[in-house]
Amino acid sequence: MRLPRWIAHRGGGALAPENTLAGIRLAAAMGFRAVEFDVMLSGDGTPVLIHDETLERTTNGHGRVCATDDRSLFALDAGQGERIPTFGDAARLCCELGLLTNVEIKPATGHERETAETVARLAADIWRETPDQVLISSFVPEALDIALELAPTLPRGLLFERVPPAWAGLFRSLRATTLHCHADHLDDQVLREAAALGVPIVCYTVNEEALARRLIERGVSAMFTDRLDRFTEGAI
């Protein structure tokens, strides 16, 4: 899979409200060729862009996302007057802007299967003609297994904070495409194994130039960043 070096984290990084359409538009306007966002189900089962299981940090609402109905959810302010977007709206915007889209399946506790099924089916429909423009990732292996079953043509990214020693077996069983991990927890053994298998490594969240240069020198393929003002494509 051909990855841009830089992926705008949660849409617009630190320069726009996270996981919003405004953030996605900003990333594209600044020259980013790829964005990442998180998808969770509302209380009505609608896939929406939000990172936390609760509403307090990123909106003016309160309570659990999975217990909040759509009418209440879409009335909230997600920052600077932005609304929480549906996955469908965000995905179609990314297609219009020509952005590679990393969709992270972020299920609320107890909603792993239904979230993965909903996201995989909708992603398969939206990117039916352009499967190389989307990457489905998750910390939950079950979610990727479901994505493999329901949307086998879409690339999958296996996501860890720290990559476990036996990662390669799980990677193969999920027919994954990329391996994602925390930039501070990437060890040389994993790098060697990934290089031998031809597996691209993608690191999060890289906001400092010195760290970015070290990761590139070590062979990392792509990085998520909040600092869109520092890391436009070709900057490093």
C-alpha positions as semicolon CSV with decimal commas, in nm:
position;residue;x (nm);y (nm);z (nm)
1;M;0,000;0,000;0,000
2;R;0,138;0,342;-0,099
3;L;0,116;0,566;0,206
4;P;0,183;0,939;0,227
5;R;0,448;1,009;0,490
6;W;0,211;1,225;0,695
7;I;-0,145;1,152;0,807
8;A;-0,354;1,422;0,976
9;H;-0,451;1,281;1,315
10;R;-0,822;1,292;1,401
11;G;-0,892;1,499;1,093
12;G;-0,736;1,838;1,153
13;G;-0,489;1,760;1,430
14;A;-0,450;2,045;1,679
15;L;-0,557;2,317;1,434
16;A;-0,928;2,233;1,416
17;P;-1,186;2,057;1,633
18;E;-1,094;1,690;1,622
19;N;-1,300;1,440;1,424
20;T;-1,497;1,710;1,239
21;L;-1,561;1,796;0,877
22;A;-1,384;2,128;0,932
23;G;-1,071;1,941;1,037
24;I;-1,080;1,720;0,728
25;R;-1,122;2,024;0,502
26;L;-0,835;2,201;0,674
27;A;-0,603;1,904;0,632
28;A;-0,678;1,892;0,261
29;A;-0,633;2,268;0,224
30;M;-0,292;2,244;0,392
31;G;-0,176;1,983;0,145
32;F;-0,224;1,663;0,343
33;R;-0,304;1,362;0,131
34;A;-0,432;1,143;0,416
35;V;-0,645;1,182;0,727
36;E;-0,735;0,957;1,018
37;F;-1,052;0,961;1,225
38;D;-1,234;0,748;1,484
39;V;-1,578;0,591;1,442
40;M;-1,815;0,485;1,721
41;L;-2,188;0,410;1,729
42;S;-2,445;0,646;1,874
43;G;-2,729;0,527;2,095
44;D;-2,935;0,486;1,779
45;G;-2,666;0,278;1,612
46;T;-2,544;0,551;1,378
47;P;-2,168;0,550;1,310
48;V;-2,027;0,890;1,407
49;L;-1,683;1,050;1,436
50;I;-1,568;1,071;1,797
51;H;-1,274;0,936;1,994
52;D;-1,387;0,907;2,356
53;E;-1,667;0,687;2,488
54;T;-1,797;0,994;2,671
55;L;-1,890;1,337;2,538
56;E;-1,734;1,574;2,789
57;R;-1,382;1,628;2,649
58;T;-1,468;1,712;2,289
59;T;-1,825;1,847;2,305
60;N;-2,054;2,049;2,530
61;G;-2,251;1,734;2,605
62;H;-2,244;1,482;2,889
63;G;-2,273;1,107;2,914
64;R;-2,180;0,807;2,701
65;V;-2,187;0,830;2,324
66;C;-2,343;0,484;2,292
67;A;-2,629;0,594;2,521
68;T;-2,703;0,922;2,343
69;D;-2,968;0,936;2,070
70;D;-2,895;1,098;1,736
71;R;-3,119;1,399;1,792
72;S;-2,928;1,492;2,107
73;L;-2,588;1,400;1,965
74;F;-2,617;1,608;1,649
75;A;-2,732;1,913;1,845
76;L;-2,402;1,928;2,036
77;D;-2,113;2,165;1,969
78;A;-1,797;1,968;1,890
79;G;-1,587;2,286;1,895
80;Q;-1,605;2,621;1,715
81;G;-1,965;2,554;1,621
82;E;-1,887;2,226;1,447
83;R;-2,124;1,930;1,482
84;I;-2,036;1,566;1,530
85;P;-2,040;1,426;1,175
86;T;-2,170;1,091;1,065
87;F;-1,919;0,845;0,928
88;G;-2,099;0,854;0,594
89;D;-2,067;1,232;0,562
90;A;-1,699;1,228;0,660
91;A;-1,618;0,940;0,426
92;R;-1,789;1,103;0,130
93;L;-1,606;1,430;0,199
94;C;-1,273;1,245;0,199
95;C;-1,364;1,090;-0,136
96;E;-1,453;1,431;-0,279
97;L;-1,120;1,573;-0,159
98;G;-0,920;1,276;-0,284
99;L;-0,786;1,188;0,061
100;L;-0,657;0,851;0,171
101;T;-0,871;0,778;0,476
102;N;-0,763;0,581;0,781
103;V;-1,087;0,477;0,952
104;E;-1,022;0,362;1,306
105;I;-1,300;0,141;1,439
106;K;-1,335;0,267;1,797
107;P;-1,614;0,065;1,959
108;A;-1,763;0,156;2,294
109;T;-1,717;-0,120;2,550
110;G;-1,962;-0,400;2,477
111;H;-2,037;-0,280;2,123
112;E;-1,737;-0,427;1,942
113;R;-1,918;-0,653;1,695
114;E;-2,201;-0,421;1,594
115;T;-1,960;-0,128;1,549
116;A;-1,726;-0,329;1,330
117;E;-2,011;-0,469;1,121
118;T;-2,166;-0,126;1,065
119;V;-1,837;0,042;0,975
120;A;-1,718;-0,240;0,749
121;R;-2,042;-0,255;0,550
122;L;-2,062;0,120;0,497
123;A;-1,693;0,150;0,411
124;A;-1,722;-0,132;0,158
125;D;-2,007;0,053;-0,011
126;I;-1,849;0,400;-0,012
127;W;-1,506;0,284;-0,130
128;R;-1,638;0,009;-0,356
129;E;-1,464;0,155;-0,663
130;T;-1,155;0,290;-0,483
131;P;-1,054;0,040;-0,212
132;D;-0,694;0,166;-0,219
133;Q;-0,813;0,500;-0,078
134;V;-0,919;0,363;0,261
135;L;-0,743;0,183;0,545
136;I;-0,951;0,021;0,821
137;S;-0,765;0,001;1,152
138;S;-0,847;-0,091;1,511
139;F;-0,695;-0,184;1,844
140;V;-0,959;-0,460;1,854
141;P;-0,853;-0,766;1,649
142;E;-1,214;-0,887;1,641
143;A;-1,310;-0,569;1,457
144;L;-1,049;-0,633;1,188
145;D;-1,160;-0,994;1,158
146;I;-1,514;-0,874;1,093
147;A;-1,384;-0,618;0,843
148;L;-1,199;-0,898;0,665
149;E;-1,518;-1,102;0,646
150;L;-1,751;-0,821;0,533
151;A;-1,513;-0,600;0,333
152;P;-1,226;-0,824;0,221
153;T;-1,107;-0,588;-0,053
154;L;-1,039;-0,302;0,189
155;P;-0,687;-0,280;0,341
156;R;-0,659;-0,331;0,717
157;G;-0,416;-0,184;0,971
158;L;-0,336;-0,376;1,289
159;L;-0,304;-0,125;1,572
160;F;-0,113;-0,160;1,901
161;E;0,029;0,071;2,161
162;R;0,327;-0,162;2,197
163;V;0,366;-0,437;1,936
164;P;0,366;-0,782;2,103
165;P;0,633;-1,040;2,016
166;A;0,388;-1,267;1,833
167;W;0,238;-0,992;1,618
168;A;0,321;-1,152;1,283
169;G;0,088;-1,450;1,328
170;L;-0,208;-1,226;1,409
171;F;-0,112;-0,994;1,122
172;R;-0,118;-1,283;0,876
173;S;-0,444;-1,427;1,007
174;L;-0,615;-1,089;0,960
175;R;-0,450;-1,042;0,619
176;A;-0,350;-0,699;0,739
177;T;-0,164;-0,444;0,528
178;T;0,000;-0,209;0,779
179;L;0,126;-0,228;1,138
180;H;0,056;0,072;1,362
181;C;0,207;0,150;1,703
182;H;0,299;0,427;1,947
183;A;0,613;0,606;1,832
184;D;0,773;0,574;2,177
185;H;0,728;0,196;2,188
186;L;0,868;0,085;1,853
187;D;1,157;-0,155;1,907
188;D;1,425;-0,261;1,661
189;Q;1,321;-0,627;1,657
190;V;0,975;-0,535;1,531
191;L;1,133;-0,312;1,269
192;R;1,356;-0,593;1,147
193;E;1,069;-0,843;1,133
194;A;0,841;-0,598;0,953
195;A;1,111;-0,511;0,700
196;A;1,172;-0,880;0,628
197;L;0,799;-0,930;0,565
198;G;0,757;-0,608;0,365
199;V;0,513;-0,466;0,620
200;P;0,482;-0,084;0,638
201;I;0,499;0,056;0,992
202;V;0,290;0,360;1,082
203;C;0,356;0,546;1,410
204;Y;0,139;0,773;1,623
205;T;0,144;1,056;1,733
206;V;0,452;1,236;1,600
207;N;0,460;1,610;1,671
208;E;0,833;1,683;1,701
209;E;1,075;1,712;1,410
210;A;1,361;1,535;1,587
211;L;1,144;1,232;1,659
212;A;1,013;1,231;1,304
213;R;1,366;1,227;1,161
214;R;1,471;0,939;1,388
215;L;1,168;0,732;1,288
216;I;1,229;0,793;0,919
217;E;1,592;0,691;0,958
218;R;1,478;0,371;1,132
219;G;1,253;0,281;0,841
220;V;0,905;0,394;0,949
221;S;0,678;0,443;0,647
222;A;0,423;0,695;0,773
223;M;0,330;0,897;1,081
224;F;0,020;1,048;1,233
225;T;0,058;1,407;1,350
226;D;-0,142;1,673;1,532
227;R;0,094;1,944;1,406
228;L;-0,035;2,008;1,059
229;D;0,153;2,338;1,058
230;R;0,488;2,155;1,086
231;F;0,454;1,844;0,876
232;T;0,297;1,903;0,538
233;E;0,390;1,642;0,279
234;G;0,753;1,680;0,173
235;A;0,852;1,889;0,476
236;I;1,079;1,609;0,605
